[in-house]
Amino acid sequence: MAASSERIVLGPLVAAVDQGTSSTRFLVFNAKTAELLSHHQVEIKQSFPKEGWVEEDPKEILQSVYECMDRTCEKLTQLNIDISNIKAIGVTNQRETTLVWDKETGEPLYNAIGMCLRVSEFGALLLVTQSTVERLINKTPGRNKNHLKHKTGLPISTYFSAVKLRWLMDNVPEVHKAVLSHRAMFGTVDSWIIWCLTGGKKGGVHCTDVTNASRTMLFNIHTLAWDPDLCNCLLYGCLQKDEVSTVWILQCLGDQSAALVGQMCFQDGQAKNTYGTGCFLLRNTGTKPVMSDHGLLTTVAYKLGRDKPAFYALEGSVAIAGAVVRWLKDNLGIIHADTDLEKLAAAVGTSYGCYFVPAFSGLYAPYWEPSARGIICGLTQFTNRSHLAFAALEAVCFQVRELMDAMNQDSGIPLSQLQVDGGMTSNRLLMQLQADILCIPVVKPSMPETTALGAAMAAGAAEGVSVWSLSPEDLTEVTSEKFDPQINPEESEFRYARWKKAVQKSMNWETTEPLSNGSGQYWFFYMSH
């Protein structure tokens, strides 16, 4: 049926580009009601050139953004919704993923490097990015991986962008040449998308925001600026800045910060956990950064306006959450579809003493132990694939419990409930297990697109747009589903203690030797504003 020529008037609309590890989406919201009007999604291919390496094609990422925008606008037109009412676009993205491109040609100089960068000894290759980390740690007093934490809020780790950038500079000739000739631009995924959308080599804006910058290990979270000392320490050189203007119609937030905003966790002490490929627990700590003594990161949560204060968060990151489902399906073949895991686990309702630590590429928070490896223990002749499925779901929940315990210790105030989002929250058994293991209620919003919603809210509230009010009295109340604990705390503590015992057995499984680097070369490249 042909679309009517009469357009539906809904008031101002706000859109969001949500670029994640496995897909890109473009979503359009009603700024007055927060209703999701239309969206489109395109899957992204990942390549694994070596064991443990995760790379993506920057051109494919960009093309997926264009396709999602075009298709969503087509759908809105078919619904008779006037796309000229889109007043702002927010960008939310996978953080830490690192790109370098040539500012003169607009061409990427290497694939985008993702967050799980490990190369096994068994592949006859040392862990190249880990060796870079060890080399950097060796330079610090007392070989302290937290030496820079007072400025960055982060330990020195392969997880963050600076180490990946250092590796690119040392190992990719095209990057080496572009850096020396002052043509190299560095950024996270948001920087690449915005630069391309605003003109690319013909005047594109090279920018980022504080939430993404705070994950590079090159950004001072107190001064909210790139830090020359950090750049000299980690990159052996200086940085230069392009003279660029601010683009108010594009606001960007790292994906986890966007989810915090989308969950409306604007108060000190509120927290959300996102269950995706990994898990990311963020707790708002207000306008003052709290440095963790228990293995957590201190990060910039959001800064929603040029003259608005920055808010900070404690963050705990788990490498393997939803990824364990894919591993059980693709590597072991015990399930054929993601939804099979819940059915299989629910059939037995217990792990029967089986504990699974999915430390496939080490452990992130609160341990930051790259030498850990995955283990399954407590097996008996009675154990079957259903028990393993249950143990896999429990493993996700136990890892979140470790993060929550660390946050409670750092803040001194226990969480009273946990707000959740992400693809795995559709697994109701997982949500109930999480409430049981945390011993607090778990609250899931009925509208699952909280990350994109947060980016849209930030864009709609931006200076010069102001079509989305973030005042508490104006925020739309979100309907949600609540999961209350159903087991007694003693049973929860017993299971958690057994899990902790299994974690200790996974430690110190693999070791590496640092590689020497004789380069004294100073480097120059372009950082985003």
C-alpha angles and dihedrals in degrees: 000000000000117000117254117251090231112093123215111240111218101158123243118355128201126200134202134203107213109192112183138169095271105023148011124228137184115204132182122206135189103245093212100049103020088233115158105234103179143339144174131208133202123189119235123218118230122205126208106198092170133015108289096007118126117192136166132195110250091207091054090050091052094045090051089055091052092047094049092049093049095046094046091051089050090053092049090051090051087053089052091245114147108237091199086077090071099111102176142010124216124199123211121178150171104279127224092024102131133216136177122193140172111257093205100049098026089226123138111243095209139356120285107269115222133211103269104070112162134135117197126230086229089068089060089247127109119229098273099193091039089053087054088053092049090050090052093046090051088062094057125088109270091001088276115176088197094056093113096037094100088066104029104028086227138100119235101268143148086243094079132073101245093065092049090048090050089052092049091051091051100041112028113073093201091056090045092054095044092050093051091049093046093243099113120109119193127199150132120259094277091057092052094048095046093045090053096043092051097051109294112213089001096071103307116173114251104205145127136181133250095260093059094037090054090063097058099075086232098085128086106224092199099052092031090225140107107273118225092203091055091048091050092047097046103028102028091230150055133280131229126205128219116230100244135161127234117260107208096184090065117060120176134199131175109255096253093047089049090053090051089054092043090053086051093235093161097139127086107260098026115124141187134191123207117206109204132120083323133008126256121190116189126182120192110235098179127238096329122072115238114211112218124232091186107063100276129130126244110219141166106263098193145317109206102192141010093258096034121100122255115249120211136210142197109233134196120191128201116195099205123044115114087015089072089064091055090047093053089048103040103029104032100022094216091133130034099201134024091247091058091073095069092047092048094048094044090055091070103021092208142062089226091227095313116136125192123197106189096200092148093152101018129281125292123195131033094013106034088200112157093180094064119107134194120275138177114204140169092055121162134175087265094059114109137173092275090059089049090051090052091047090052092055091046090051090061090049095046091052090053089048089056090053093047092050090052091049092049090052094048095047099035090221118093119227112253095199139000125228113211140194140159136088097295092060088081085074101090093189089056091051092050092047089050092054090047094050095043093043089220133092119276115214122202121189117229090227103069099192096085096139094055090040090056092051091048092048091052092048094046091050094049123121112274092022107054096162094130119059117211094190109127092239091054099047114110113243110243121220113229147175120239126211114198124197112268102185129066118263092243092062091046092052092048093053092044092052090053089050091052089052090053091050091057090054090055093057128105093012098137131031134192135194119228117250119229121241119197096183114125091174118140115222135209125195139150121267122195123248 
